[in-house]
Amino acid sequence: MAQTKDNSAQAEKIGFHKGSLSTLTKEREELMRILQIVEQLMQMHIKELKTLGIDLMAEAKKVTKKLRGNKPIEDVLKN
């Protein structure tokens, strides 16, 4: 009888962990899908900014220079 309880408890634990992994796998797939959508939207905006004549590399360099000054992030974002 004790053997049966041990097997039942172990089976329950195994089922719990398998179910958790299944759920987490689905969550990860959904997160990946969302990231792909965000990446596509960002690429669309980057393309439009380039067609409007905005040099994103120059903008990135400006931000990098600001960040190197060891200023608090609040001060960097105000500009």
PyMOL Python script that loads the backbone (N, CA, C, O; Angstrom):
from pymol import cmd

cmd.read_pdbstr("""\
ATOM      1  N   MET A   1       0.815  -1.191   0.000  1.00  0.00           N
ATOM      2  CA  MET A   1       0.000   0.000   0.000  1.00  0.00           C
ATOM      3  C   MET A   1       0.864   1.262   0.000  1.00  0.00           C
ATOM      4  O   MET A   1       0.537   2.217  -0.705  1.00  0.00           O
ATOM      5  N   ALA A   2       1.942   1.295   0.759  1.00  0.00           N
ATOM      6  CA  ALA A   2       2.846   2.444   0.782  1.00  0.00           C
ATOM      7  C   ALA A   2       3.486   2.643  -0.574  1.00  0.00           C
ATOM      8  O   ALA A   2       3.703   3.774  -1.008  1.00  0.00           O
ATOM      9  N   GLN A   3       3.788   1.543  -1.243  1.00  0.00           N
ATOM     10  CA  GLN A   3       4.374   1.586  -2.593  1.00  0.00           C
ATOM     11  C   GLN A   3       3.419   2.279  -3.558  1.00  0.00           C
ATOM     12  O   GLN A   3       3.855   3.073  -4.391  1.00  0.00           O
ATOM     13  N   THR A   4       2.145   1.994  -3.461  1.00  0.00           N
ATOM     14  CA  THR A   4       1.135   2.579  -4.340  1.00  0.00           C
ATOM     15  C   THR A   4       1.043   4.085  -4.121  1.00  0.00           C
ATOM     16  O   THR A   4       0.927   4.845  -5.082  1.00  0.00           O
ATOM     17  N   LYS A   5       1.096   4.520  -2.860  1.00  0.00           N
ATOM     18  CA  LYS A   5       1.048   5.949  -2.560  1.00  0.00           C
ATOM     19  C   LYS A   5       2.275   6.658  -3.114  1.00  0.00           C
ATOM     20  O   LYS A   5       2.170   7.763  -3.647  1.00  0.00           O
ATOM     21  N   ASP A   6       3.441   6.023  -2.988  1.00  0.00           N
ATOM     22  CA  ASP A   6       4.670   6.611  -3.514  1.00  0.00           C
ATOM     23  C   ASP A   6       4.601   6.745  -5.029  1.00  0.00           C
ATOM     24  O   ASP A   6       4.980   7.772  -5.592  1.00  0.00           O
ATOM     25  N   ASN A   7       4.109   5.685  -5.685  1.00  0.00           N
ATOM     26  CA  ASN A   7       3.989   5.722  -7.148  1.00  0.00           C
ATOM     27  C   ASN A   7       2.983   6.780  -7.581  1.00  0.00           C
ATOM     28  O   ASN A   7       3.195   7.476  -8.574  1.00  0.00           O
ATOM     29  N   SER A   8       1.901   6.897  -6.845  1.00  0.00           N
ATOM     30  CA  SER A   8       0.869   7.881  -7.161  1.00  0.00           C
ATOM     31  C   SER A   8       1.408   9.304  -6.987  1.00  0.00           C
ATOM     32  O   SER A   8       1.171  10.175  -7.825  1.00  0.00           O
ATOM     33  N   ALA A   9       2.129   9.523  -5.899  1.00  0.00           N
ATOM     34  CA  ALA A   9       2.702  10.849  -5.652  1.00  0.00           C
ATOM     35  C   ALA A   9       3.730  11.201  -6.717  1.00  0.00           C
ATOM     36  O   ALA A   9       3.783  12.337  -7.188  1.00  0.00           O
ATOM     37  N   GLN A  10       4.547  10.220  -7.096  1.00  0.00           N
ATOM     38  CA  GLN A  10       5.558  10.461  -8.126  1.00  0.00           C
ATOM     39  C   GLN A  10       4.892  10.737  -9.470  1.00  0.00           C
ATOM     40  O   GLN A  10       5.322  11.628 -10.201  1.00  0.00           O
ATOM     41  N   ALA A  11       3.857   9.989  -9.797  1.00  0.00           N
ATOM     42  CA  ALA A  11       3.139  10.200 -11.054  1.00  0.00           C
ATOM     43  C   ALA A  11       2.504  11.592 -11.080  1.00  0.00           C
ATOM     44  O   ALA A  11       2.475  12.256 -12.117  1.00  0.00           O
ATOM     45  N   GLU A  12       1.999  12.017  -9.927  1.00  0.00           N
ATOM     46  CA  GLU A  12       1.393  13.345  -9.834  1.00  0.00           C
ATOM     47  C   GLU A  12       2.446  14.437 -10.052  1.00  0.00           C
ATOM     48  O   GLU A  12       2.199  15.415 -10.758  1.00  0.00           O
ATOM     49  N   LYS A  13       3.605  14.263  -9.450  1.00  0.00           N
ATOM     50  CA  LYS A  13       4.690  15.235  -9.642  1.00  0.00           C
ATOM     51  C   LYS A  13       5.129  15.278 -11.095  1.00  0.00           C
ATOM     52  O   LYS A  13       5.341  16.353 -11.657  1.00  0.00           O
ATOM     53  N   ILE A  14       5.264  14.097 -11.705  1.00  0.00           N
ATOM     54  CA  ILE A  14       5.674  14.032 -13.114  1.00  0.00           C
ATOM     55  C   ILE A  14       4.648  14.741 -13.981  1.00  0.00           C
ATOM     56  O   ILE A  14       5.009  15.514 -14.869  1.00  0.00           O
ATOM     57  N   GLY A  15       3.370  14.481 -13.728  1.00  0.00           N
ATOM     58  CA  GLY A  15       2.303  15.126 -14.492  1.00  0.00           C
ATOM     59  C   GLY A  15       2.317  16.636 -14.330  1.00  0.00           C
ATOM     60  O   GLY A  15       2.112  17.373 -15.295  1.00  0.00           O
ATOM     61  N   PHE A  16       2.559  17.094 -13.108  1.00  0.00           N
ATOM     62  CA  PHE A  16       2.621  18.529 -12.852  1.00  0.00           C
ATOM     63  C   PHE A  16       3.744  19.182 -13.654  1.00  0.00           C
ATOM     64  O   PHE A  16       3.541  20.213 -14.296  1.00  0.00           O
ATOM     65  N   HIS A  17       4.927  18.573 -13.611  1.00  0.00           N
ATOM     66  CA  HIS A  17       6.077  19.154 -14.316  1.00  0.00           C
ATOM     67  C   HIS A  17       5.912  19.085 -15.829  1.00  0.00           C
ATOM     68  O   HIS A  17       6.292  20.023 -16.530  1.00  0.00           O
ATOM     69  N   LYS A  18       5.358  18.003 -16.340  1.00  0.00           N
ATOM     70  CA  LYS A  18       5.112  17.905 -17.787  1.00  0.00           C
ATOM     71  C   LYS A  18       4.095  18.950 -18.225  1.00  0.00           C
ATOM     72  O   LYS A  18       4.257  19.579 -19.271  1.00  0.00           O
ATOM     73  N   GLY A  19       3.056  19.133 -17.435  1.00  0.00           N
ATOM     74  CA  GLY A  19       2.045  20.142 -17.753  1.00  0.00           C
ATOM     75  C   GLY A  19       2.630  21.543 -17.719  1.00  0.00           C
ATOM     76  O   GLY A  19       2.316  22.381 -18.565  1.00  0.00           O
ATOM     77  N   SER A  20       3.482  21.787 -16.735  1.00  0.00           N
ATOM     78  CA  SER A  20       4.132  23.098 -16.634  1.00  0.00           C
ATOM     79  C   SER A  20       5.011  23.360 -17.846  1.00  0.00           C
ATOM     80  O   SER A  20       4.988  24.453 -18.412  1.00  0.00           O
ATOM     81  N   LEU A  21       5.786  22.355 -18.245  1.00  0.00           N
ATOM     82  CA  LEU A  21       6.639  22.521 -19.421  1.00  0.00           C
ATOM     83  C   LEU A  21       5.823  22.759 -20.682  1.00  0.00           C
ATOM     84  O   LEU A  21       6.199  23.571 -21.528  1.00  0.00           O
ATOM     85  N   SER A  22       4.730  22.066 -20.806  1.00  0.00           N
ATOM     86  CA  SER A  22       3.860  22.257 -21.963  1.00  0.00           C
ATOM     87  C   SER A  22       3.323  23.686 -22.007  1.00  0.00           C
ATOM     88  O   SER A  22       3.336  24.325 -23.059  1.00  0.00           O
ATOM     89  N   THR A  23       2.858  24.180 -20.878  1.00  0.00           N
ATOM     90  CA  THR A  23       2.337  25.548 -20.793  1.00  0.00           C
ATOM     91  C   THR A  23       3.429  26.567 -21.092  1.00  0.00           C
ATOM     92  O   THR A  23       3.217  27.512 -21.852  1.00  0.00           O
ATOM     93  N   LEU A  24       4.595  26.368 -20.491  1.00  0.00           N
ATOM     94  CA  LEU A  24       5.696  27.312 -20.703  1.00  0.00           C
ATOM     95  C   LEU A  24       6.182  27.306 -22.148  1.00  0.00           C
ATOM     96  O   LEU A  24       6.580  28.346 -22.672  1.00  0.00           O
ATOM     97  N   THR A  25       6.154  26.161 -22.786  1.00  0.00           N
ATOM     98  CA  THR A  25       6.538  26.084 -24.196  1.00  0.00           C
ATOM     99  C   THR A  25       5.584  26.908 -25.055  1.00  0.00           C
ATOM    100  O   THR A  25       6.015  27.629 -25.955  1.00  0.00           O
ATOM    101  N   LYS A  26       4.305  26.801 -24.777  1.00  0.00           N
ATOM    102  CA  LYS A  26       3.306  27.592 -25.514  1.00  0.00           C
ATOM    103  C   LYS A  26       3.497  29.090 -25.248  1.00  0.00           C
ATOM    104  O   LYS A  26       3.383  29.907 -26.161  1.00  0.00           O
ATOM    105  N   GLU A  27       3.785  29.436 -24.012  1.00  0.00           N
ATOM    106  CA  GLU A  27       4.034  30.836 -23.662  1.00  0.00           C
ATOM    107  C   GLU A  27       5.263  31.370 -24.400  1.00  0.00           C
ATOM    108  O   GLU A  27       5.253  32.495 -24.901  1.00  0.00           O
ATOM    109  N   ARG A  28       6.312  30.563 -24.463  1.00  0.00           N
ATOM    110  CA  ARG A  28       7.531  30.975 -25.158  1.00  0.00           C
ATOM    111  C   ARG A  28       7.257  31.175 -26.648  1.00  0.00           C
ATOM    112  O   ARG A  28       7.746  32.136 -27.242  1.00  0.00           O
ATOM    113  N   GLU A  29       6.484  30.283 -27.253  1.00  0.00           N
ATOM    114  CA  GLU A  29       6.133  30.422 -28.669  1.00  0.00           C
ATOM    115  C   GLU A  29       5.358  31.709 -28.915  1.00  0.00           C
ATOM    116  O   GLU A  29       5.597  32.403 -29.904  1.00  0.00           O
ATOM    117  N   GLU A  30       4.434  32.027 -28.021  1.00  0.00           N
ATOM    118  CA  GLU A  30       3.648  33.260 -28.165  1.00  0.00           C
ATOM    119  C   GLU A  30       4.544  34.486 -28.006  1.00  0.00           C
ATOM    120  O   GLU A  30       4.405  35.460 -28.746  1.00  0.00           O
ATOM    121  N   LEU A  31       5.454  34.437 -27.050  1.00  0.00           N
ATOM    122  CA  LEU A  31       6.385  35.540 -26.859  1.00  0.00           C
ATOM    123  C   LEU A  31       7.254  35.743 -28.102  1.00  0.00           C
ATOM    124  O   LEU A  31       7.497  36.879 -28.510  1.00  0.00           O
ATOM    125  N   MET A  32       7.714  34.666 -28.693  1.00  0.00           N
ATOM    126  CA  MET A  32       8.518  34.759 -29.916  1.00  0.00           C
ATOM    127  C   MET A  32       7.699  35.402 -31.041  1.00  0.00           C
ATOM    128  O   MET A  32       8.213  36.214 -31.810  1.00  0.00           O
ATOM    129  N   ARG A  33       6.431  35.030 -31.124  1.00  0.00           N
ATOM    130  CA  ARG A  33       5.560  35.600 -32.159  1.00  0.00           C
ATOM    131  C   ARG A  33       5.401  37.104 -31.934  1.00  0.00           C
ATOM    132  O   ARG A  33       5.451  37.885 -32.885  1.00  0.00           O
ATOM    133  N   ILE A  34       5.214  37.504 -30.694  1.00  0.00           N
ATOM    134  CA  ILE A  34       5.072  38.924 -30.372  1.00  0.00           C
ATOM    135  C   ILE A  34       6.363  39.671 -30.709  1.00  0.00           C
ATOM    136  O   ILE A  34       6.316  40.765 -31.272  1.00  0.00           O
ATOM    137  N   LEU A  35       7.505  39.091 -30.371  1.00  0.00           N
ATOM    138  CA  LEU A  35       8.791  39.721 -30.690  1.00  0.00           C
ATOM    139  C   LEU A  35       8.974  39.899 -32.190  1.00  0.00           C
ATOM    140  O   LEU A  35       9.507  40.917 -32.633  1.00  0.00           O
ATOM    141  N   GLN A  36       8.541  38.925 -32.971  1.00  0.00           N
ATOM    142  CA  GLN A  36       8.642  39.040 -34.422  1.00  0.00           C
ATOM    143  C   GLN A  36       7.782  40.187 -34.941  1.00  0.00           C
ATOM    144  O   GLN A  36       8.198  40.925 -35.834  1.00  0.00           O
ATOM    145  N   ILE A  37       6.596  40.334 -34.387  1.00  0.00           N
ATOM    146  CA  ILE A  37       5.715  41.433 -34.796  1.00  0.00           C
ATOM    147  C   ILE A  37       6.345  42.775 -34.445  1.00  0.00           C
ATOM    148  O   ILE A  37       6.342  43.697 -35.260  1.00  0.00           O
ATOM    149  N   VAL A  38       6.886  42.886 -33.234  1.00  0.00           N
ATOM    150  CA  VAL A  38       7.530  44.127 -32.809  1.00  0.00           C
ATOM    151  C   VAL A  38       8.710  44.439 -33.719  1.00  0.00           C
ATOM    152  O   VAL A  38       8.897  45.589 -34.117  1.00  0.00           O
ATOM    153  N   GLU A  39       9.500  43.436 -34.049  1.00  0.00           N
ATOM    154  CA  GLU A  39      10.655  43.636 -34.933  1.00  0.00           C
ATOM    155  C   GLU A  39      10.201  44.124 -36.314  1.00  0.00           C
ATOM    156  O   GLU A  39      10.819  45.027 -36.877  1.00  0.00           O
ATOM    157  N   GLN A  40       9.144  43.546 -36.858  1.00  0.00           N
ATOM    158  CA  GLN A  40       8.622  43.983 -38.149  1.00  0.00           C
ATOM    159  C   GLN A  40       8.170  45.440 -38.088  1.00  0.00           C
ATOM    160  O   GLN A  40       8.449  46.217 -39.001  1.00  0.00           O
ATOM    161  N   LEU A  41       7.481  45.805 -37.024  1.00  0.00           N
ATOM    162  CA  LEU A  41       7.023  47.189 -36.880  1.00  0.00           C
ATOM    163  C   LEU A  41       8.202  48.147 -36.764  1.00  0.00           C
ATOM    164  O   LEU A  41       8.188  49.230 -37.350  1.00  0.00           O
ATOM    165  N   MET A  42       9.219  47.750 -36.010  1.00  0.00           N
ATOM    166  CA  MET A  42      10.402  48.602 -35.885  1.00  0.00           C
ATOM    167  C   MET A  42      11.081  48.775 -37.240  1.00  0.00           C
ATOM    168  O   MET A  42      11.501  49.881 -37.582  1.00  0.00           O
ATOM    169  N   GLN A  43      11.191  47.713 -38.004  1.00  0.00           N
ATOM    170  CA  GLN A  43      11.816  47.803 -39.321  1.00  0.00           C
ATOM    171  C   GLN A  43      11.025  48.716 -40.253  1.00  0.00           C
ATOM    172  O   GLN A  43      11.612  49.439 -41.058  1.00  0.00           O
ATOM    173  N   MET A  44       9.705  48.686 -40.147  1.00  0.00           N
ATOM    174  CA  MET A  44       8.882  49.579 -40.964  1.00  0.00           C
ATOM    175  C   MET A  44       9.157  51.037 -40.598  1.00  0.00           C
ATOM    176  O   MET A  44       9.282  51.886 -41.480  1.00  0.00           O
ATOM    177  N   HIS A  45       9.249  51.326 -39.309  1.00  0.00           N
ATOM    178  CA  HIS A  45       9.515  52.700 -38.876  1.00  0.00           C
ATOM    179  C   HIS A  45      10.926  53.138 -39.278  1.00  0.00           C
ATOM    180  O   HIS A  45      11.126  54.279 -39.694  1.00  0.00           O
ATOM    181  N   ILE A  46      11.881  52.255 -39.158  1.00  0.00           N
ATOM    182  CA  ILE A  46      13.251  52.571 -39.571  1.00  0.00           C
ATOM    183  C   ILE A  46      13.286  52.898 -41.064  1.00  0.00           C
ATOM    184  O   ILE A  46      13.928  53.863 -41.479  1.00  0.00           O
ATOM    185  N   LYS A  47      12.605  52.105 -41.851  1.00  0.00           N
ATOM    186  CA  LYS A  47      12.568  52.334 -43.301  1.00  0.00           C
ATOM    187  C   LYS A  47      11.949  53.690 -43.619  1.00  0.00           C
ATOM    188  O   LYS A  47      12.463  54.424 -44.463  1.00  0.00           O
ATOM    189  N   GLU A  48      10.855  54.025 -42.952  1.00  0.00           N
ATOM    190  CA  GLU A  48      10.191  55.309 -43.198  1.00  0.00           C
ATOM    191  C   GLU A  48      11.070  56.475 -42.773  1.00  0.00           C
ATOM    192  O   GLU A  48      11.138  57.486 -43.472  1.00  0.00           O
ATOM    193  N   LEU A  49      11.745  56.344 -41.631  1.00  0.00           N
ATOM    194  CA  LEU A  49      12.640  57.416 -41.194  1.00  0.00           C
ATOM    195  C   LEU A  49      13.775  57.617 -42.188  1.00  0.00           C
ATOM    196  O   LEU A  49      14.183  58.750 -42.444  1.00  0.00           O
ATOM    197  N   LYS A  50      14.282  56.537 -42.744  1.00  0.00           N
ATOM    198  CA  LYS A  50      15.346  56.652 -43.750  1.00  0.00           C
ATOM    199  C   LYS A  50      14.838  57.357 -44.997  1.00  0.00           C
ATOM    200  O   LYS A  50      15.549  58.173 -45.584  1.00  0.00           O
ATOM    201  N   THR A  51      13.607  57.047 -45.405  1.00  0.00           N
ATOM    202  CA  THR A  51      13.065  57.714 -46.591  1.00  0.00           C
ATOM    203  C   THR A  51      12.796  59.194 -46.327  1.00  0.00           C
ATOM    204  O   THR A  51      12.763  59.999 -47.258  1.00  0.00           O
ATOM    205  N   LEU A  52      12.603  59.550 -45.052  1.00  0.00           N
ATOM    206  CA  LEU A  52      12.404  60.951 -44.680  1.00  0.00           C
ATOM    207  C   LEU A  52      13.723  61.682 -44.451  1.00  0.00           C
ATOM    208  O   LEU A  52      13.737  62.863 -44.103  1.00  0.00           O
ATOM    209  N   GLY A  53      14.830  60.969 -44.651  1.00  0.00           N
ATOM    210  CA  GLY A  53      16.141  61.600 -44.561  1.00  0.00           C
ATOM    211  C   GLY A  53      16.759  61.615 -43.174  1.00  0.00           C
ATOM    212  O   GLY A  53      17.712  62.358 -42.936  1.00  0.00           O
ATOM    213  N   ILE A  54      16.253  60.833 -42.276  1.00  0.00           N
ATOM    214  CA  ILE A  54      16.808  60.774 -40.924  1.00  0.00           C
ATOM    215  C   ILE A  54      17.955  59.766 -40.913  1.00  0.00           C
ATOM    216  O   ILE A  54      17.798  58.616 -41.321  1.00  0.00           O
ATOM    217  N   ASP A  55      19.113  60.229 -40.433  1.00  0.00           N
ATOM    218  CA  ASP A  55      20.279  59.356 -40.323  1.00  0.00           C
ATOM    219  C   ASP A  55      20.263  58.714 -38.938  1.00  0.00           C
ATOM    220  O   ASP A  55      20.666  59.333 -37.953  1.00  0.00           O
ATOM    221  N   LEU A  56      19.804  57.490 -38.873  1.00  0.00           N
ATOM    222  CA  LEU A  56      19.670  56.808 -37.591  1.00  0.00           C
ATOM    223  C   LEU A  56      21.016  56.500 -36.949  1.00  0.00           C
ATOM    224  O   LEU A  56      21.117  56.447 -35.723  1.00  0.00           O
ATOM    225  N   MET A  57      22.032  56.300 -37.744  1.00  0.00           N
ATOM    226  CA  MET A  57      23.359  56.047 -37.181  1.00  0.00           C
ATOM    227  C   MET A  57      23.873  57.291 -36.465  1.00  0.00           C
ATOM    228  O   MET A  57      24.470  57.187 -35.393  1.00  0.00           O
ATOM    229  N   ALA A  58      23.649  58.451 -37.042  1.00  0.00           N
ATOM    230  CA  ALA A  58      24.065  59.699 -36.402  1.00  0.00           C
ATOM    231  C   ALA A  58      23.280  59.908 -35.105  1.00  0.00           C
ATOM    232  O   ALA A  58      23.843  60.337 -34.098  1.00  0.00           O
ATOM    233  N   GLU A  59      21.999  59.608 -35.130  1.00  0.00           N
ATOM    234  CA  GLU A  59      21.173  59.724 -33.924  1.00  0.00           C
ATOM    235  C   GLU A  59      21.680  58.783 -32.833  1.00  0.00           C
ATOM    236  O   GLU A  59      21.741  59.160 -31.663  1.00  0.00           O
ATOM    237  N   ALA A  60      22.038  57.576 -33.211  1.00  0.00           N
ATOM    238  CA  ALA A  60      22.541  56.600 -32.245  1.00  0.00           C
ATOM    239  C   ALA A  60      23.866  57.070 -31.648  1.00  0.00           C
ATOM    240  O   ALA A  60      24.112  56.880 -30.457  1.00  0.00           O
ATOM    241  N   LYS A  61      24.708  57.677 -32.462  1.00  0.00           N
ATOM    242  CA  LYS A  61      25.990  58.174 -31.959  1.00  0.00           C
ATOM    243  C   LYS A  61      25.774  59.297 -30.947  1.00  0.00           C
ATOM    244  O   LYS A  61      26.490  59.376 -29.949  1.00  0.00           O
ATOM    245  N   LYS A  62      24.785  60.172 -31.200  1.00  0.00           N
ATOM    246  CA  LYS A  62      24.479  61.247 -30.260  1.00  0.00           C
ATOM    247  C   LYS A  62      24.068  60.671 -28.905  1.00  0.00           C
ATOM    248  O   LYS A  62      24.529  61.127 -27.858  1.00  0.00           O
ATOM    249  N   VAL A  63      23.210  59.683 -28.940  1.00  0.00           N
ATOM    250  CA  VAL A  63      22.734  59.068 -27.704  1.00  0.00           C
ATOM    251  C   VAL A  63      23.892  58.384 -26.984  1.00  0.00           C
ATOM    252  O   VAL A  63      23.999  58.462 -25.761  1.00  0.00           O
ATOM    253  N   THR A  64      24.754  57.716 -27.739  1.00  0.00           N
ATOM    254  CA  THR A  64      25.902  57.039 -27.139  1.00  0.00           C
ATOM    255  C   THR A  64      26.817  58.033 -26.449  1.00  0.00           C
ATOM    256  O   THR A  64      27.313  57.765 -25.354  1.00  0.00           O
ATOM    257  N   LYS A  65      27.046  59.181 -27.079  1.00  0.00           N
ATOM    258  CA  LYS A  65      27.897  60.204 -26.469  1.00  0.00           C
ATOM    259  C   LYS A  65      27.276  60.712 -25.172  1.00  0.00           C
ATOM    260  O   LYS A  65      27.986  60.925 -24.189  1.00  0.00           O
ATOM    261  N   LYS A  66      25.961  60.907 -25.160  1.00  0.00           N
ATOM    262  CA  LYS A  66      25.277  61.367 -23.957  1.00  0.00           C
ATOM    263  C   LYS A  66      25.413  60.341 -22.841  1.00  0.00           C
ATOM    264  O   LYS A  66      25.616  60.703 -21.683  1.00  0.00           O
ATOM    265  N   LEU A  67      25.301  59.078 -23.182  1.00  0.00           N
ATOM    266  CA  LEU A  67      25.355  58.030 -22.166  1.00  0.00           C
ATOM    267  C   LEU A  67      26.748  57.861 -21.580  1.00  0.00           C
ATOM    268  O   LEU A  67      26.893  57.412 -20.443  1.00  0.00           O
ATOM    269  N   ARG A  68      27.764  58.213 -22.339  1.00  0.00           N
ATOM    270  CA  ARG A  68      29.134  58.068 -21.851  1.00  0.00           C
ATOM    271  C   ARG A  68      29.463  59.090 -20.774  1.00  0.00           C
ATOM    272  O   ARG A  68      30.460  58.925 -20.071  1.00  0.00           O
ATOM    273  N   GLY A  69      28.673  60.124 -20.621  1.00  0.00           N
ATOM    274  CA  GLY A  69      28.946  61.169 -19.649  1.00  0.00           C
ATOM    275  C   GLY A  69      28.593  60.787 -18.226  1.00  0.00           C
ATOM    276  O   GLY A  69      28.706  61.614 -17.321  1.00  0.00           O
ATOM    277  N   ASN A  70      28.172  59.559 -18.010  1.00  0.00           N
ATOM    278  CA  ASN A  70      27.785  59.078 -16.683  1.00  0.00           C
ATOM    279  C   ASN A  70      26.675  59.914 -16.049  1.00  0.00           C
ATOM    280  O   ASN A  70      26.615  60.057 -14.828  1.00  0.00           O
ATOM    281  N   LYS A  71      25.813  60.454 -16.873  1.00  0.00           N
ATOM    282  CA  LYS A  71      24.672  61.210 -16.364  1.00  0.00           C
ATOM    283  C   LYS A  71      23.576  60.224 -15.965  1.00  0.00           C
ATOM    284  O   LYS A  71      23.504  59.116 -16.498  1.00  0.00           O
ATOM    285  N   PRO A  72      22.733  60.629 -15.034  1.00  0.00           N
ATOM    286  CA  PRO A  72      21.575  59.779 -14.725  1.00  0.00           C
ATOM    287  C   PRO A  72      20.683  59.656 -15.965  1.00  0.00           C
ATOM    288  O   PRO A  72      20.611  60.582 -16.773  1.00  0.00           O
ATOM    289  N   ILE A  73      20.024  58.542 -16.109  1.00  0.00           N
ATOM    290  CA  ILE A  73      19.202  58.287 -17.293  1.00  0.00           C
ATOM    291  C   ILE A  73      18.116  59.346 -17.459  1.00  0.00           C
ATOM    292  O   ILE A  73      17.736  59.658 -18.587  1.00  0.00           O
ATOM    293  N   GLU A  74      17.613  59.900 -16.369  1.00  0.00           N
ATOM    294  CA  GLU A  74      16.583  60.933 -16.457  1.00  0.00           C
ATOM    295  C   GLU A  74      17.098  62.164 -17.206  1.00  0.00           C
ATOM    296  O   GLU A  74      16.371  62.766 -17.996  1.00  0.00           O
ATOM    297  N   ASP A  75      18.376  62.536 -16.948  1.00  0.00           N
ATOM    298  CA  ASP A  75      18.947  63.694 -17.625  1.00  0.00           C
ATOM    299  C   ASP A  75      19.159  63.425 -19.108  1.00  0.00           C
ATOM    300  O   ASP A  75      18.991  64.317 -19.939  1.00  0.00           O
ATOM    301  N   VAL A  76      19.524  62.205 -19.433  1.00  0.00           N
ATOM    302  CA  VAL A  76      19.747  61.855 -20.839  1.00  0.00           C
ATOM    303  C   VAL A  76      18.443  61.886 -21.599  1.00  0.00           C
ATOM    304  O   VAL A  76      18.400  62.348 -22.740  1.00  0.00           O
ATOM    305  N   LEU A  77      17.376  61.403 -20.987  1.00  0.00           N
ATOM    306  CA  LEU A  77      16.090  61.332 -21.669  1.00  0.00           C
ATOM    307  C   LEU A  77      15.413  62.686 -21.798  1.00  0.00           C
ATOM    308  O   LEU A  77      14.539  62.839 -22.652  1.00  0.00           O
ATOM    309  N   LYS A  78      15.773  63.667 -20.995  1.00  0.00           N
ATOM    310  CA  LYS A  78      15.165  64.990 -21.072  1.00  0.00           C
ATOM    311  C   LYS A  78      15.529  65.700 -22.366  1.00  0.00           C
ATOM    312  O   LYS A  78      14.756  66.529 -22.847  1.00  0.00           O
ATOM    313  N   ASN A  79      16.683  65.398 -22.939  1.00  0.00           N
ATOM    314  CA  ASN A  79      17.140  66.095 -24.151  1.00  0.00           C
ATOM    315  C   ASN A  79      16.556  65.521 -25.394  1.00  0.00           C
ATOM    316  O   ASN A  79      16.845  66.001 -26.490  1.00  0.00           O
TER     317      ASN A  79
END
""", "prot")
cmd.dss("prot")
cmd.show_as("cartoon", "prot")
cmd.util.cbc("prot")
cmd.orient("prot")
